[in-house]
């Protein structure tokens, strides 16, 4: 295990970066991520049918409104959590995230109308933002720059295996015991276990990020122990501007993540409605969602490792086109067997895209403001949960559920073309030029800080 340091600031023995050196803490964080995924997996199968069966809601747009409520809060909290974690550490925010999941489950168990469900999803959004953002950031902290792709791949893999397992378990519980309260009692058990593991044996990891930042060319603490302007996290407005439009590669990554959530919203909100219309059972729908999530989850270990070898850009573009193809095939094939293959193809596409978009941000960001950069990216990405269901719901209400599927197939094709056109390779070993912020440090640090900004930091090695 890597060397320990006391407190969030890392006072004590200098931590040793690496997956092998920190295998125990890395494994604990992976297990926590599996529980994070299982928490939301319960909802993906159990909640959409609840709208009609418990509250008499038949409007597609109103039914999927819970996804927008979830996405709006999760996107915003991603930004806040990433920024706060660069100052106060990862573990405290992770523990707070578990606390927000308790009212989520209780509100749905006792819901008297759909508004209760929407409020519950506000709490779930905070839970997912804090817990998943902190788990992936902490795992990146531990491994350093060399194994970043596989670290993110393992994080996302365990999380989405958890999503699949939670969805599958929820399908079984719904079939045996009904839509409430059994699935959400399961969610409470998962949350309790996650909180217990966060209290012990999870430890703080921010000192690993600070050690990585201090290991390269001026990115570490200034003489005398005081942080210079360039080692401190930049103002959030500068960081948001840099990620959103100044750096065209990061803009393409953020936009790719945003549209990627349109496709995931289709699975969460529209798969159950569409396939129930085609006479599948809730158990079979749970199996479809589970296969999609499991292939996505397990595949990310391999795709993260692949991207560490061949770079991020090609897997991301290939995956986006694969998602679009899988969605298109659901409309031209029929039967559970064919739809399982289509769901698996979508899962392969997600596996290629999801971890490598995050790794691209980790490649470009300096360790001292990596948490904030990931927060901006995840704001964009999960903003797709807020916007996607509304867009798809309007289309489905006007033209039918199939129209929503065709729309996503087209959107994924356009998103893939944007990645091919705008994104440059970010892997430090394969890219042909340094990140845009190293060439234009004033974009991150302002003109005053740009003169002393590090030009050769661990983010670009």
C-alpha positions as CSV (number, residue, x, y, z in Angstrom):
1,X,0.0,0.0,0.0
2,X,1.2,3.6,-0.7
3,X,2.6,5.6,2.2
4,X,0.1,7.3,4.4
5,X,-0.1,11.0,5.3
6,X,-2.1,12.5,8.1
7,X,-5.0,14.8,7.3
8,X,-6.3,16.0,4.0
9,X,-3.3,18.1,3.5
10,X,-1.0,15.2,3.4
11,X,1.4,16.1,6.2
12,X,3.8,13.2,6.9
13,X,5.4,10.6,4.6
14,X,5.3,11.4,0.9
15,X,2.7,9.2,-0.8
16,X,3.8,6.7,-3.4
17,X,1.7,6.8,-6.6
18,X,0.7,3.6,-8.4
19,X,-2.0,1.0,-8.7
20,X,0.1,-1.8,-7.3
21,X,1.4,0.3,-4.4
22,X,-2.2,1.4,-3.4
23,X,-4.1,-1.7,-4.3
24,X,-6.0,-2.0,-1.0
25,X,-7.4,1.6,-1.0
26,X,-8.0,1.3,-4.7
27,X,-10.0,-1.9,-4.2
28,X,-12.1,-0.3,-1.4
29,X,-12.9,2.7,-3.6
30,X,-13.9,0.2,-6.4
31,X,-16.3,-1.5,-4.1
32,X,-17.8,1.8,-3.0
33,X,-18.3,2.7,-6.7
34,X,-20.1,-0.6,-7.2
35,X,-22.5,0.3,-4.4
36,X,-22.9,3.8,-5.9
37,X,-24.0,2.2,-9.1
38,X,-26.3,-0.2,-7.5
39,X,-28.1,2.6,-5.7
40,X,-29.2,4.2,-9.0
41,X,-29.6,0.8,-10.7
42,X,-32.6,0.1,-8.5
43,X,-34.4,3.2,-9.9
44,X,-33.8,2.4,-13.6
45,X,-36.1,-0.6,-13.6
46,X,-38.5,0.1,-10.7
47,X,-39.4,3.8,-11.2
48,X,-40.7,4.3,-14.7
49,X,-43.6,1.8,-14.3
50,X,-44.5,3.4,-10.9
51,X,-45.7,6.6,-12.7
52,X,-48.7,4.8,-14.3
53,X,-49.3,2.0,-11.8
54,X,-49.2,4.1,-8.6
55,X,-50.1,7.6,-9.8
56,X,-52.1,7.1,-13.0
57,X,-49.6,9.1,-15.1
58,X,-49.7,8.2,-18.8
59,X,-47.7,11.2,-20.2
60,X,-44.3,10.1,-21.5
61,X,-42.8,13.5,-20.8
62,X,-44.2,13.7,-17.3
63,X,-43.0,10.1,-16.6
64,X,-39.4,10.8,-17.6
65,X,-39.3,14.2,-15.7
66,X,-37.7,12.4,-12.8
67,X,-34.5,12.0,-15.0
68,X,-34.4,15.7,-15.7
69,X,-34.8,16.5,-12.0
70,X,-32.0,14.1,-11.2
71,X,-29.7,15.4,-13.9
72,X,-30.1,19.1,-13.1
73,X,-29.0,18.6,-9.5
74,X,-26.3,16.0,-10.3
75,X,-24.8,18.2,-13.0
76,X,-24.7,21.3,-10.7
77,X,-23.4,19.3,-7.7
78,X,-20.6,17.7,-9.8
79,X,-19.2,21.2,-10.4
80,X,-19.5,22.2,-6.7
81,X,-18.1,18.9,-5.5
82,X,-15.1,18.9,-7.8
83,X,-14.2,22.4,-6.8
84,X,-14.6,21.8,-3.1
85,X,-12.7,18.6,-3.2
86,X,-9.5,20.4,-4.4
87,X,-9.6,22.4,-1.2
88,X,-11.1,20.1,1.5
89,X,-10.4,16.5,0.3
90,X,-12.5,13.7,-1.2
91,X,-13.5,11.5,1.8
92,X,-15.7,14.1,3.6
93,X,-17.8,14.8,0.4
94,X,-18.1,11.1,-0.2
95,X,-19.6,10.5,3.2
96,X,-22.0,13.4,2.8
97,X,-23.1,11.9,-0.5
98,X,-24.3,8.7,1.2
99,X,-26.4,10.8,3.7
100,X,-28.3,12.3,0.8
101,X,-29.4,8.9,-0.4
102,X,-31.5,8.2,2.7
103,X,-34.3,10.7,2.1
104,X,-34.3,9.6,-1.6
105,X,-35.4,6.1,-0.8
106,X,-37.8,7.1,2.0
107,X,-39.6,9.7,-0.2
108,X,-40.3,7.2,-2.9
109,X,-41.5,4.6,-0.4
110,X,-44.0,7.0,1.1
111,X,-44.7,9.1,-2.0
112,X,-48.3,10.3,-2.3
113,X,-47.9,11.8,-5.7
114,X,-45.3,12.3,-8.5
115,X,-44.0,15.5,-7.0
116,X,-42.6,13.4,-4.1
117,X,-40.7,11.3,-6.7
118,X,-39.3,14.4,-8.3
119,X,-38.1,15.7,-4.9
120,X,-36.6,12.3,-4.2
121,X,-34.6,12.5,-7.4
122,X,-33.1,15.8,-6.3
123,X,-31.6,14.0,-3.3
124,X,-30.5,11.1,-5.6
125,X,-28.7,13.6,-7.8
126,X,-26.7,15.0,-4.9
127,X,-25.9,11.5,-3.8
128,X,-24.6,10.4,-7.2
129,X,-22.7,13.6,-7.8
130,X,-20.9,13.5,-4.5
131,X,-20.2,9.8,-4.3
132,X,-19.3,9.0,-7.9
133,X,-17.3,12.2,-8.5
134,X,-15.3,11.6,-5.4
135,X,-14.7,7.9,-6.0
136,X,-13.3,8.4,-9.5
137,X,-11.2,11.4,-8.4
138,X,-9.8,9.5,-5.5
139,X,-8.9,6.5,-7.7
140,X,-7.1,8.8,-10.2
141,X,-5.3,10.4,-7.2
142,X,-3.9,7.0,-6.2
143,X,-2.5,5.8,-9.5
144,X,-0.9,8.9,-10.9
145,X,-0.6,9.7,-14.6
146,X,0.7,6.3,-15.9
147,X,-2.4,4.1,-15.3
148,X,-5.0,6.8,-15.5
149,X,-7.0,5.1,-18.3
150,X,-7.3,1.7,-16.5
151,X,-8.1,3.4,-13.2
152,X,-11.0,5.2,-14.7
153,X,-12.0,2.1,-16.6
154,X,-12.1,0.1,-13.3
155,X,-14.0,2.8,-11.6
156,X,-16.7,3.0,-14.3
157,X,-16.7,-0.8,-14.7
158,X,-17.5,-1.5,-11.1
159,X,-20.0,1.4,-11.0
160,X,-22.0,0.1,-14.0
161,X,-21.7,-3.5,-13.0
162,X,-23.4,-2.2,-9.9
163,X,-26.0,-0.4,-12.0
164,X,-26.8,-3.6,-13.8
165,X,-26.9,-5.7,-10.6
166,X,-29.1,-3.1,-8.9
167,X,-31.5,-3.0,-11.9
168,X,-31.6,-6.8,-12.1
169,X,-32.3,-7.2,-8.4
170,X,-35.0,-4.5,-8.6
171,X,-36.6,-6.4,-11.4
172,X,-36.7,-9.6,-9.3
173,X,-38.1,-7.7,-6.3
174,X,-40.8,-5.9,-8.3
175,X,-41.9,-9.2,-9.9
176,X,-42.2,-10.9,-6.4
177,X,-43.2,-8.0,-4.1
178,X,-44.5,-5.1,-6.3
179,X,-43.1,-1.7,-7.2
180,X,-42.9,-0.5,-3.5
181,X,-41.3,-0.7,-1.0
182,X,-39.1,-3.7,-1.6
183,X,-36.7,-2.1,-4.3
184,X,-36.1,1.0,-2.1
185,X,-35.5,-1.0,1.1
186,X,-32.8,-2.7,-0.9
187,X,-31.5,0.8,-1.8
188,X,-31.3,1.7,1.9
189,X,-29.3,-1.4,2.7
190,X,-26.8,-0.5,-0.1
191,X,-26.5,3.0,1.2
192,X,-25.9,1.9,4.8
193,X,-23.1,-0.4,3.6
194,X,-21.5,2.3,1.5
195,X,-21.5,4.8,4.4
196,X,-20.0,2.2,6.7
197,X,-17.2,1.5,4.2
198,X,-16.6,5.2,3.8
199,X,-16.1,5.7,7.6
200,X,-13.7,2.7,7.6
201,X,-11.5,1.6,5.9
202,X,-11.6,4.4,3.2
203,X,-8.9,7.1,3.6
204,X,-8.3,10.5,2.2
205,X,-6.4,10.7,-1.1
206,X,-6.0,14.4,-1.9
207,X,-2.4,14.3,-0.6
208,X,-1.6,11.9,-3.5
209,X,-2.8,14.5,-6.0
210,X,-0.7,17.1,-4.3
211,X,2.3,14.9,-4.3
212,X,1.8,14.3,-8.1
213,X,1.5,18.0,-8.6
214,X,4.7,18.7,-6.7
215,X,6.7,16.1,-8.7
216,X,7.0,18.0,-11.9
217,X,8.5,21.2,-13.0
218,X,7.3,23.9,-10.7
219,X,3.8,22.5,-10.0
220,X,4.6,21.8,-6.4
221,X,4.7,24.1,-3.4
222,X,6.8,27.2,-3.7
223,X,9.9,27.8,-1.6
224,X,9.1,28.4,2.0
225,X,6.1,26.1,2.0
226,X,3.6,28.7,0.6
227,X,1.6,27.8,-2.5
228,X,2.1,30.1,-5.4
229,X,-0.8,31.4,-7.5
230,X,-0.1,28.7,-10.1
231,X,-0.3,25.8,-7.7
232,X,-3.6,26.8,-6.3
233,X,-6.9,25.9,-8.0
234,X,-7.8,28.6,-10.5
235,X,-11.1,30.5,-10.1
236,X,-14.1,28.4,-11.1
237,X,-15.2,30.9,-13.8
238,X,-11.8,30.6,-15.6
239,X,-11.8,26.8,-15.3
240,X,-15.3,26.6,-16.6
241,X,-14.5,28.9,-19.6
242,X,-11.3,26.9,-20.4
243,X,-13.1,23.5,-20.3
244,X,-16.3,24.8,-22.1
245,X,-14.9,26.7,-25.1
246,X,-11.3,28.0,-24.9
247,X,-9.7,24.5,-25.4
248,X,-11.4,23.0,-28.4
249,X,-10.5,19.4,-27.3
250,X,-12.0,19.9,-23.9
251,X,-15.1,21.5,-25.5
252,X,-15.5,18.5,-27.7
253,X,-15.1,16.2,-24.7
254,X,-17.7,18.1,-22.7
255,X,-20.1,18.1,-25.7
256,X,-19.5,14.4,-26.2
257,X,-20.3,13.7,-22.6
258,X,-23.4,15.9,-22.8
259,X,-24.9,14.0,-25.8
260,X,-23.8,10.7,-24.4
261,X,-26.3,11.2,-21.6
262,X,-29.1,11.6,-24.1
263,X,-28.5,8.0,-25.1
264,X,-28.4,6.9,-21.5
265,X,-31.6,8.8,-20.8
266,X,-33.2,6.8,-23.6
267,X,-32.3,3.6,-21.7
268,X,-33.4,4.8,-18.3
269,X,-36.7,6.4,-19.3
270,X,-37.7,5.0,-22.6
271,X,-36.5,1.4,-22.7
272,X,-39.1,0.3,-20.0
273,X,-41.9,2.1,-21.8
274,X,-41.0,1.0,-25.3
275,X,-40.4,-2.6,-24.5
276,X,-43.4,-3.0,-22.2
277,X,-45.5,-1.8,-25.2
278,X,-43.9,-4.7,-27.1
279,X,-45.1,-7.2,-24.6
280,X,-41.9,-7.8,-22.7
281,X,-42.3,-8.4,-18.9
282,X,-40.7,-6.2,-16.3
283,X,-38.2,-9.0,-15.6
284,X,-37.2,-9.1,-19.3
285,X,-36.9,-5.3,-19.4
286,X,-34.7,-5.5,-16.3
287,X,-32.6,-8.1,-18.2
288,X,-32.2,-5.7,-21.2
289,X,-31.1,-2.8,-18.9
290,X,-28.8,-5.2,-17.0
291,X,-27.1,-6.5,-20.1
292,X,-26.5,-2.9,-21.4
293,X,-25.1,-1.9,-18.0
294,X,-23.0,-5.1,-17.5
295,X,-21.4,-5.0,-20.9
296,X,-20.7,-1.3,-20.4
297,X,-19.4,-1.9,-16.9
298,X,-17.1,-4.9,-17.5
299,X,-15.9,-3.6,-20.8
300,X,-14.5,-0.4,-19.4
301,X,-11.5,-2.2,-17.8
302,X,-10.4,-3.4,-21.2
303,X,-11.3,-0.1,-23.0
304,X,-9.5,2.0,-20.3
305,X,-6.4,-0.2,-20.7
306,X,-6.7,-0.1,-24.5
307,X,-6.8,3.7,-24.4
308,X,-3.6,3.8,-22.3
309,X,-1.9,2.1,-25.3
310,X,-3.5,3.6,-28.4
311,X,-4.8,6.9,-27.1
312,X,-8.3,8.3,-26.2
313,X,-9.6,9.8,-29.4
314,X,-10.1,6.6,-31.5
315,X,-11.9,4.6,-28.8
316,X,-14.2,7.6,-28.0
317,X,-15.2,8.2,-31.7
318,X,-15.7,4.4,-32.3
319,X,-17.8,4.1,-29.2
320,X,-20.1,7.0,-30.1
321,X,-20.8,5.5,-33.5
322,X,-21.4,2.1,-31.9
323,X,-24.0,3.5,-29.5
324,X,-25.8,5.1,-32.4
325,X,-25.7,1.8,-34.3
326,X,-27.1,-0.1,-31.3
327,X,-30.0,2.3,-30.9
328,X,-30.8,2.1,-34.6
329,X,-30.9,-1.7,-34.6
330,X,-33.5,-1.7,-31.8
331,X,-35.9,-0.2,-34.4
332,X,-35.1,-2.6,-37.2
333,X,-35.0,-5.9,-35.2
334,X,-37.6,-7.6,-33.0
335,X,-37.7,-10.2,-30.3
336,X,-35.9,-10.4,-26.9
337,X,-32.8,-12.2,-28.4
338,X,-32.2,-9.5,-31.0
339,X,-32.8,-6.7,-28.5
340,X,-30.3,-8.2,-26.1
341,X,-27.7,-8.1,-28.8
342,X,-28.6,-4.4,-29.6
343,X,-28.4,-3.6,-25.9
344,X,-25.0,-5.3,-25.7
345,X,-23.8,-3.2,-28.7
346,X,-24.8,-0.1,-26.9
347,X,-23.0,-1.3,-23.9
348,X,-19.8,-1.8,-25.9
349,X,-20.1,1.7,-27.3
350,X,-20.6,3.2,-23.8
351,X,-17.5,1.2,-22.6
352,X,-15.4,2.8,-25.3
353,X,-16.7,6.3,-24.6
354,X,-17.3,6.7,-21.0
355,X,-14.0,6.2,-19.2
356,X,-11.9,7.7,-21.9
357,X,-13.8,11.0,-21.9
358,X,-12.9,11.2,-18.2
359,X,-9.3,10.1,-18.8
360,X,-9.0,12.9,-21.4
361,X,-9.8,15.5,-18.8
362,X,-7.3,13.9,-16.4
363,X,-4.7,13.9,-19.1
364,X,-5.1,17.7,-19.7
365,X,-5.7,19.0,-16.2
366,X,-2.9,19.8,-13.7
367,X,-3.2,17.6,-10.6
368,X,-3.8,20.7,-8.4
369,X,-7.0,21.5,-10.3
370,X,-8.0,18.1,-11.6
371,X,-11.0,17.8,-9.3
372,X,-12.4,21.1,-10.5
373,X,-11.8,20.2,-14.2
374,X,-13.6,16.9,-13.7
375,X,-16.4,18.8,-12.0
376,X,-16.8,21.1,-15.0
377,X,-16.8,18.1,-17.4
378,X,-19.3,16.2,-15.3
379,X,-21.5,19.4,-15.2
380,X,-21.7,19.2,-18.9
381,X,-22.0,15.5,-19.1
382,X,-24.8,15.1,-16.5
383,X,-26.5,18.2,-17.9
384,X,-27.5,15.8,-20.6
385,X,-29.7,14.1,-18.1
386,X,-31.5,17.4,-17.5
387,X,-32.0,18.3,-21.1
388,X,-32.1,14.9,-22.9
389,X,-35.3,13.5,-21.3
390,X,-37.2,16.7,-22.0
391,X,-36.2,16.8,-25.7
392,X,-36.9,13.1,-26.1
393,X,-40.1,13.3,-24.2
394,X,-41.4,16.0,-26.4
395,X,-40.4,14.1,-29.5
396,X,-42.1,10.9,-28.2
397,X,-45.2,12.8,-27.2
398,X,-45.5,14.3,-30.7
399,X,-44.3,11.5,-32.9
400,X,-44.3,8.3,-30.8
401,X,-41.7,6.4,-28.8
402,X,-39.9,5.1,-31.9
403,X,-39.1,8.7,-33.0
404,X,-37.1,9.2,-29.8
405,X,-34.9,6.2,-30.7
406,X,-34.3,7.4,-34.3
407,X,-33.4,10.8,-32.9
408,X,-30.7,9.4,-30.7
409,X,-29.3,7.3,-33.6
410,X,-28.8,10.6,-35.6
411,X,-27.5,12.6,-32.6
412,X,-24.9,10.0,-31.9
413,X,-23.7,10.0,-35.5
414,X,-23.3,13.8,-35.3
415,X,-21.5,13.6,-32.0
416,X,-19.0,11.1,-33.4
417,X,-18.3,13.4,-36.3
418,X,-17.7,16.3,-33.9
419,X,-15.1,14.2,-31.9
420,X,-13.3,13.3,-35.1
421,X,-13.3,16.9,-36.3
422,X,-12.5,18.8,-33.1
423,X,-10.7,16.6,-30.6
424,X,-6.9,16.2,-30.5
425,X,-5.3,13.3,-28.8
426,X,-4.8,13.9,-25.1
427,X,-2.6,10.9,-24.0
428,X,0.6,12.5,-22.7
429,X,2.7,9.8,-24.5
430,X,1.0,10.2,-27.9
431,X,-0.1,13.8,-28.3
432,X,1.9,16.1,-30.6
433,X,1.5,19.3,-28.6
434,X,1.1,20.3,-25.0
435,X,-2.4,21.1,-23.6
436,X,-3.8,24.5,-24.5
437,X,-3.5,25.9,-21.0
438,X,0.3,25.4,-21.1
439,X,0.5,27.3,-24.3
440,X,-1.9,29.9,-23.0
441,X,-1.5,29.9,-19.2
442,X,-3.5,33.1,-18.8
443,X,-6.6,31.1,-19.7
444,X,-6.3,29.3,-16.4
445,X,-4.2,31.6,-14.1
446,X,-5.0,35.0,-15.5
447,X,-2.3,37.4,-16.9
448,X,-0.8,38.0,-13.5
449,X,-0.2,34.3,-12.8
450,X,0.7,33.4,-16.3
451,X,4.3,34.7,-16.0
452,X,5.2,32.1,-13.4
453,X,2.8,29.3,-14.6
454,X,4.4,25.8,-14.9
455,X,5.2,24.8,-18.5
456,X,6.2,21.2,-17.7
457,X,4.0,19.6,-15.1
458,X,2.9,16.1,-14.4
459,X,-0.3,16.6,-16.3
460,X,1.7,16.8,-19.5
461,X,4.3,14.1,-18.9
